[in-house]
Amino acid sequence: MKNENNIDIVGGGPAGLSVGYFAKKVGMQAKIHEASSTIGGNCKTIIDGEFKYDTGAHRLHDKSEYVTNEIKLLLGNKLKRVTSPSKIYYRGKFLNFPISVSDLVYNLDLSSLIKIIYDNILTRLRKRPLPESFKQVAYQSYGKTISKMFLISYTEKLWGEDADNLDPTISGGRLKALNLRSLIKDLFLIKKTDSDHLEGAFYYPEQGFGEIFNALGKKIGPENIFLNKKVCNVYHDNNKILSVSDNNGENNFINNLVYTAPIDELVKSLSPAAPKHILDKLKFIKYRELMICVLYLDLKSFSPNASIYFPDLECPFTRIYEPKNRSTKMSPIEKTCIVVEVPMGERNMKIDSAKEVVYNKILSYLENKNLIKSEKIINYKLVKVKSAYPIITRDSALIIKEIKKYLSRFNNLNMIGRNSSFEYLHTHNIMERSRSLINEMISL
Ligand SMILES: Cc1cc2nc3c(=O)[nH]c(=O)nc-3n(C[C@H](O)[C@H](O)[C@H](O)COP(=O)(O)OP(=O)(O)OC[C@H]3O[C@@H](n4cnc5c(N)ncnc54)[C@H](O)[C@@H]3O)c2cc1C
């Protein structure tokens, strides 16, 4: 049966659930088709005995007042404001993240500091063109010396691409230019300015980040969420999506389709097939896979930090986070666990590496740097995070525009979400876009 107000949503991750939630709020009927057996996509909280952890170092960035307030309404006092600064592990030292001027002054040698000041004066004197790559964004924000020390190696390890091939958008707009005035003031031991204070406040649900998406799922209602339904075919007449069918062969007529799964999957599932020149472009659309390794520790605490970043190329992982520092409910009082994020791919460990190989590499780095003693590890678990990041290179950013242009012919199709829009989005961006989409739909 067709109904003007129906929306079918492919994917039950943050994007699909947000669209479903806002649709339900305005009285539209929304049906979610989710390929796996659970909702939450890449934002799940896994419960393992007395421990809980998220599939990555998630936090609610308080960047959208509307979204933060909506989540406060949903979770009430279960949503906590947490203050826990992050660090960068650099040559045996823990430096502040985001990069802090006073820290550099106290932890780097004089010659590095002079280079940093020189770079930054040069950067400000030179005319700054619009950056075309991540490398240019980093150089323009921090100068060459700091970029090479912390940003370039970390970014290349995370994305598996050269920094000058990566699109500027992968910085997520988070690289603030270094405050040169405070650097000089600190160097000459002049009183510190307010701009030097640590940034480390965010929101986090008591029972893990996944609690937000479970709450959205509850509001949508289990009767509207269809699990283990992988949408495999999307039928159309060149202007409109007509129906979708799933892995069980079930067919659904479509009034409005919101697609939140990876964009290349959508193009491949079109019937009649997309033109060859579009299908040929899909080989340039790639996603970064991640392995998270959870170490259960017989320790009250590993560190006081929200996250610790590891730019060192010898190190097989990019980041460690300790769930207990986001909510004390995540681990028992006397124990803790840490979640180690390992990017997988050609330049790093292979996604099909044996679990022991991944674990042993992590352990050997941590032991070598005296960050952990193996006798404190009670157990470990490895979890794959598929399609964690769309790899937005300068080339793929152009190709994706062509693909989106082709898809724009379908007037009842919308794409929302990180891999469907092929943008480096966080959940607050996704929720904002979902709300706007529903508002647009009801105003038509
Ligand atoms: C390590 C890491 C840390 C992060 N930290 C933060 C953070 O601190 N704050 C923040 O806001 N965001 C963070 N993010 C980003 C956040 O996880 C993503 O923005 C979010 O998961 C994207 O949601 P989505 O619904 O677009 O996609 P996904 O989460 O990938 O969900 C897509 C869903 O679609 C389903 N699906 C796929 N194909 C089909 C199909 N054919 N048919 C039906 N269903 C299908 C999948 O099973 C999945 O459930 C982080 C991400 C990672 C990887």
The ligand as an ORCA input file, in Angstrom:
! r2SCAN-3c Opt
* xyz 0 1
  C      36.098      5.409     16.192
  C      34.947      6.355     16.001
  C      34.741      7.382     16.911
  C      33.688      8.279     16.740
  N      33.487      9.255     17.668
  C      32.386     10.044     17.578
  C      32.085     10.997     18.602
  O      32.841     11.155     19.564
  N      30.949     11.728     18.482
  C      30.087     11.587     17.421
  O      29.065     12.244     17.365
  N      30.366     10.694     16.424
  C      31.485      9.944     16.478
  N      31.758      9.026     15.486
  C      30.910      9.039     14.271
  C      29.663      8.203     14.380
  O      29.972      6.902     14.778
  C      29.005      8.192     13.009
  O      28.742      9.525     12.652
  C      27.707      7.418     12.999
  O      27.888      6.070     13.371
  C      27.142      7.450     11.589
  O      25.839      6.939     11.619
  P      25.147      6.387     10.314
  O      23.784      5.968     10.684
  O      25.349      7.353      9.229
  O      26.008      5.110      9.890
  P      26.324      3.759     10.650
  O      26.564      4.011     12.081
  O      27.391      3.109      9.848
  O      24.974      2.916     10.512
  C      24.560      2.398      9.265
  C      23.579      1.261      9.526
  O      23.099      0.792      8.266
  C      23.047     -0.627      8.282
  N      23.113     -1.102      6.878
  C      24.183     -1.119      6.052
  N      23.842     -1.608      4.823
  C      22.505     -1.889      4.890
  C      21.563     -2.398      3.959
  N      21.900     -2.711      2.700
  N      20.289     -2.601      4.368
  C      19.904     -2.282      5.642
  N      20.767     -1.789      6.564
  C      22.045     -1.576      6.189
  C      24.259     -1.008      9.116
  O      24.128     -2.318      9.635
  C      24.223      0.067     10.216
  O      23.435     -0.316     11.306
  C      32.825      8.143     15.619
  C      33.027      7.096     14.709
  C      34.070      6.212     14.884
  C      34.274      5.097     13.899
*
